[in-house]
């Protein structure tokens, strides 16, 4: 199976390379990795120990950020290095001030793994949620570097738990300790003889609680909202925006802030065509406050924009799966989402608490909206749920401190 894995890695790299002339993300993926080891050598001193954090993308960064920042608070002298697999994480956090360096992760080959471990000289390595790389994990084990997975989560359908998943189970065997989100994950790992686990919950709860306690303020957005009630729609896709347009027409007394998941020119133009009354955030001024719809065409604002909402709509539920519901819930506002939420424990929990409602069409959206407008306890239930789940970061820190 190793030969098949190696071929798959090389094939993946080739496909991305072939797509790079036509895809901005693919181009960033390829160009960001050019001369990567020279870039690392300019920043990371191999004679110094580093704490290596790896994140798949921006969402995982926000998830593991509380652990990183707590380590830096307790051990300010420690040198932290971050790698990202995806451009959506690297391009936004490449200048993150608490890290000595932020880099793209080279593709997982034996040579790259050997060179990266030598360049970073990691004291410990911390990966968030997922991203299990055979050669990197094996090289860390050979180097004697403790490897931790934080906010890990597993499901029965994954290859690790299939009869043909022996190679993938081998990758997991290189991990020193798994900090897991739920008991199901712990039981699944136990079923394949991996007992080095802790039930620590999800560090995202700590992160969103911190954010809600001290969010950014946006004066022009605040003026845009005025005294009107507000729905904040986060990480939306075209299918979400289509049904939201019906809600916007039905409630002229409400203001709507829409933050699309993709903010490329094509998507923003299509959204403006669907909602011609909308004003882009980049064009917001003192003279545009009467618009009913504000379209966020910038990255990095959404997590604080929920502070202005009375209700949140979380996008993605008509595609691969919903996005982050916790950022909104932390502000004590109820949530509406599409039908594809089953992979997300927090969404299932919020729905069971009547703090969120899943909808399948325009009619159900209108009904859910009416329900949440009249149910004043839904927001409190959302906030209390988030608060009840905090504490994961401290548990992880207490465990890994002896490894420094």
C-alpha positions in Angstrom: 0.0 0.0 0.0 2.9 2.4 0.6 3.7 2.4 -3.2 0.1 3.2 -3.9 0.2 6.1 -1.3 3.4 7.4 -2.9 1.9 7.3 -6.4 -1.2 9.1 -5.1 0.9 11.9 -3.6 2.8 12.4 -6.8 -0.3 12.2 -8.9 -2.0 14.8 -6.7 0.9 17.2 -7.1 0.8 16.7 -10.9 -2.9 17.4 -11.1 -2.5 20.6 -9.1 0.3 21.6 -11.4 -1.8 21.1 -14.5 -4.6 23.1 -13.0 -2.4 26.0 -11.8 -2.7 28.0 -15.1 -6.5 28.0 -14.7 -7.0 28.1 -10.9 -5.9 30.8 -8.5 -5.9 28.3 -5.6 -3.9 25.7 -7.6 -1.4 28.4 -8.6 -0.9 29.5 -5.0 -0.4 25.9 -4.0 2.3 25.4 -6.6 4.1 28.8 -6.3 4.0 28.8 -2.6 6.0 25.6 -2.5 8.7 26.7 -5.0 12.1 26.8 -3.2 10.3 26.0 0.0 13.3 24.7 1.8 15.3 27.8 1.0 12.5 29.9 2.4 12.5 27.8 5.6 16.2 28.1 5.9 16.0 31.9 5.9 13.7 31.8 9.0 14.1 28.5 11.0 17.5 27.9 12.6 18.0 24.1 12.7 20.3 24.5 15.7 17.3 25.7 17.7 14.3 23.6 18.8 10.9 24.5 17.4 7.3 23.7 18.3 5.8 22.7 15.0 2.1 23.4 14.4 0.5 22.1 11.3 -3.0 23.1 10.0 -4.8 21.9 7.0 -6.5 25.3 6.4 -7.8 28.4 8.1 -10.5 26.6 10.0 -8.1 24.3 11.6 -5.8 27.2 12.5 -8.6 28.9 14.4 -9.4 25.6 16.0 -5.8 25.0 17.3 -5.0 28.7 17.8 -5.9 28.7 21.5 -3.3 25.9 22.2 -0.6 27.8 20.2 -1.3 31.1 22.0 -1.4 29.5 25.4 2.0 27.8 24.8 3.4 31.2 23.7 2.0 32.8 26.8 3.5 30.3 29.2 6.8 29.8 27.3 7.5 33.1 25.4 11.0 31.9 24.6 9.7 28.9 22.6 10.1 29.2 18.8 6.9 28.3 17.0 6.7 27.3 13.3 3.5 26.9 11.4 2.8 25.0 8.2 -0.4 24.9 6.1 -1.5 22.6 3.4 -4.1 24.9 1.9 -3.6 28.3 0.4 -6.8 29.5 2.2 -4.9 29.1 5.5 -1.4 30.2 4.5 -2.4 33.3 2.5 -4.4 34.8 5.4 -2.1 33.8 8.2 1.4 34.0 6.6 2.3 37.0 8.7 1.0 35.6 12.0 3.1 37.4 14.6 3.5 34.7 17.2 5.3 32.3 14.8 8.9 32.4 13.8 7.8 31.4 10.4 4.7 30.3 8.4 5.2 28.0 5.4 3.4 25.7 3.0 3.8 22.0 3.9 5.8 20.3 1.1 4.1 17.3 -0.3 4.5 14.1 1.8 7.5 12.3 0.3 10.3 10.5 2.2 12.9 13.2 1.1 10.7 16.1 2.0 9.9 14.7 5.4 13.6 14.1 6.2 14.5 17.6 5.0 11.7 19.3 6.9 12.3 17.6 10.2 16.0 18.4 9.9 15.2 22.1 9.1 12.7 22.6 11.9 14.3 20.4 14.6 10.9 20.1 16.3 10.7 19.7 20.0 7.1 18.6 19.6 4.6 18.5 16.7 0.9 19.4 17.0 -1.6 18.6 14.2 -5.2 19.8 14.5 -8.2 17.6 13.8 -6.9 15.6 10.9 -4.2 15.5 8.2 -2.4 12.2 8.7 0.8 12.1 6.6 2.7 8.8 6.5 6.2 10.1 5.8 6.0 13.1 8.1 4.7 11.0 10.9 7.2 8.3 10.4 10.1 10.8 10.3 8.8 12.4 13.6 8.7 9.0 15.2 12.2 8.2 14.0 13.5 11.6 15.2 12.0 10.9 18.7 9.7 14.0 18.4 6.4 13.6 20.3 3.4 14.0 18.0 0.0 15.1 19.2 -3.4 15.3 17.5 -5.7 17.9 19.0 -9.5 18.1 18.5 -9.3 14.8 16.7 -12.6 13.3 15.5 -13.3 9.9 13.8 -16.3 8.3 12.2 -17.2 4.6 11.6 -17.1 5.0 7.8 -13.4 6.1 7.7 -10.8 3.8 6.1 -8.9 3.3 9.4 -11.8 1.1 10.6 -12.2 -1.0 7.5 -10.7 -4.5 6.9 -8.5 -3.0 4.2 -7.3 0.0 6.2 -4.1 -1.5 7.7 -1.8 1.0 6.0 -3.9 3.9 7.3 -3.9 2.4 10.8 -0.1 2.3 10.5 -0.1 6.1 10.0 -2.2 6.5 13.2 0.3 4.3 15.1 2.9 7.0 14.8 0.9 9.5 16.9 1.9 9.8 20.6 -1.4 11.0 21.9 -4.9 11.8 20.5 -6.9 14.5 22.1 -10.4 13.7 20.9 -13.7 15.5 20.6 -16.1 12.8 21.5 -16.5 9.3 23.1 -17.4 7.8 19.7 -13.9 8.7 18.4 -12.3 7.2 21.5 -14.2 4.0 21.1 -13.3 3.7 17.5 -9.5 4.1 18.2 -9.8 1.6 21.0 -11.3 -0.9 18.6 -8.1 -0.8 16.5 -5.9 -1.1 19.7 -5.0 2.6 20.0 -5.4 3.5 23.7 -3.3 6.6 23.8 -6.3 8.9 23.9 -8.0 11.6 26.0 -11.5 12.9 25.8 -10.7 16.6 25.8 -13.4 18.1 23.6 -13.0 20.6 20.8 -10.7 23.6 21.2 -13.0 25.6 18.9 -15.2 26.2 21.9 -12.4 28.0 23.7 -11.6 30.0 20.5 -15.1 31.2 19.8 -15.7 32.0 23.4 -12.6 34.2 23.5 -13.6 35.9 20.2 -17.1 36.6 21.5 -15.6 38.1 24.7 -13.6 40.7 22.8 -14.8 41.0 19.2 -13.6 43.6 16.7 -15.9 46.5 16.0 -16.8 48.0 12.7 -18.2 51.5 12.9 -19.7 51.6 9.4 -21.3 48.2 9.8 -22.8 49.3 13.1 -24.2 52.4 11.3 -25.5 50.2 8.5 -27.4 48.1 11.1 -28.8 51.0 13.0 -31.7 50.0 15.1 -33.0 47.3 12.7 -32.9 43.6 13.6 -30.1 41.8 11.7 -29.6 38.4 10.2 -25.9 37.5 9.6 -25.4 34.9 6.9 -21.9 33.4 7.1 -19.9 31.3 4.6 -22.7 31.1 2.1 -22.8 29.5 -1.3 -25.0 30.1 -4.3 -27.7 27.7 -3.1 -27.8 29.4 0.3 -28.0 32.8 -1.3 -30.8 31.9 -3.6 -33.2 30.9 -0.7 -32.0 33.8 1.4 -33.2 36.2 -1.3 -36.7 35.1 -0.6 -36.3 35.8 3.1 -34.9 39.2 2.3 -37.9 40.1 0.2 -40.3 38.9 2.8 -38.7 41.0 5.6 -38.0 44.6 4.4 -37.7 45.8 8.0 -34.7 43.5 8.6 -31.1 44.1 7.6 -29.0 41.3 6.2 -25.2 40.9 6.3 -24.0 38.2 3.8 -20.4 36.9 4.0 -19.9 34.5 1.1 -17.5 31.6 1.5 -15.9 32.6 -1.8 -15.2 36.3 -2.5 -13.8 36.0 -6.0 -15.1 38.6 -8.5 -17.4 36.1 -10.3 -19.2 35.1 -7.1 -19.6 38.6 -5.8 -20.9 39.8 -9.2 -23.4 36.9 -9.2 -24.5 37.8 -5.7 -25.0 41.5 -6.6 -27.1 40.4 -9.6 -29.3 38.3 -7.3 -29.5 41.1 -4.7 -29.2 44.3 -6.6 -30.1 46.3 -3.5 -26.9 45.0 -1.8 -23.9 47.2 -1.1 -20.4 45.7 -0.9 -18.4 46.2 2.3 -15.6 47.6 0.2 -18.0 50.3 -1.0 -19.7 51.0 2.3 -19.7 54.6 3.4 -21.7 57.2 5.3 -24.0 57.6 2.3 -24.8 53.9 1.7 -26.4 53.1 5.1 -30.0 52.8 3.8 -29.3 49.6 1.9 -31.0 46.5 3.2 -28.2 44.1 2.3 -24.5 44.3 3.1 -22.2 41.9 1.1 -18.9 41.2 2.8 -16.2 41.0 0.1 -13.3 40.8 2.5 -11.8 37.9 4.4 -11.4 37.7 8.2 -14.4 39.8 9.3 -17.1 37.2 9.8 -16.2 35.9 13.3 -16.7 39.4 14.7 -19.7 40.4 12.5 -21.9 37.9 14.4 -22.0 40.5 17.2 -24.4 42.5 15.2 -26.8 39.7 14.5 -30.1 38.6 16.0 -30.2 35.4 14.0 -27.5 33.6 12.0 -27.7 31.6 8.9 -24.7 29.3 8.3 -24.0 28.3 4.7 -22.7 25.1 3.1 -25.6 22.9 4.1 -26.7 22.4 0.5 -23.3 21.3 -0.5 -20.5 19.3 1.2 -21.6 20.3 4.7 -22.3 23.3 6.9 -19.6 25.7 8.0 -18.8 26.9 11.5 -22.0 27.3 13.7 -20.1 27.9 16.9 -18.8 31.4 16.0 -22.4 32.6 15.9 -23.6 30.6 18.8 -20.9 32.1 21.0 -22.6 35.5 20.6 -25.9 34.1 21.9 -27.8 34.1 18.6 -29.7 31.2 17.2 -28.7 29.5 14.0 -30.4 28.3 10.8 -28.6 25.9 8.5 -29.1 23.6 5.5 -29.8 19.9 5.6 -26.2 18.6 5.5 -25.1 18.9 9.1 -24.9 15.3 10.3 -21.1 15.2 10.4 -21.0 18.1 12.8 -21.7 17.2 16.5 -22.1 20.8 17.5 -24.8 21.4 15.0 -26.7 18.3 16.1 -26.3 19.5 19.7 -27.6 23.0 18.9 -30.6 21.6 17.1 -31.4 19.3 20.0 -31.3 22.3 22.3 -33.7 24.3 20.0 -30.8 26.7 19.5 -30.6 25.9 15.8 -33.0 24.7 13.0 -32.1 22.8 9.9 -34.1 23.7 6.7 -34.4 22.1 3.3 -36.1 24.7 1.2 -37.4 28.3 1.1 -40.7 27.5 2.9 -38.8 25.9 5.8 -36.5 28.8 5.9 -39.4 31.2 6.4 -40.9 29.0 9.1 -37.6 28.6 10.9 -37.1 32.4 10.8 -40.5 33.0 12.3 -39.9 30.4 15.0 -36.6 32.0 16.1 -37.9 35.5 16.0 -40.5 34.6 18.6 -38.4 32.1 20.7 -36.3 34.4 22.8 -34.6 31.5 24.6 -32.9 30.1 21.6 -30.0 32.5 21.7 -29.4 31.9 25.4 -29.4 28.2 24.8 -26.8 28.6 22.1 -24.5 30.7 24.3 -24.8 28.4 27.3 -24.0 25.4 25.1 -20.7 27.0 24.0 -19.7 28.0 27.6 -20.4 24.5 28.8 -17.9 23.1 26.4 -14.9 25.3 27.0 -11.8 24.1 28.8 -10.2 21.9 26.2 -7.1 24.1 25.8 -6.1 23.9 29.4 -6.5 20.1 29.5 -4.3 19.7 26.5 -1.6 22.1 27.8 -1.5 20.3 31.2 -0.9 17.0 29.4 1.9 18.2 27.0 3.8 20.5 29.3 6.1 17.7 30.6 7.2 17.1 27.0 8.9 20.5 26.8 
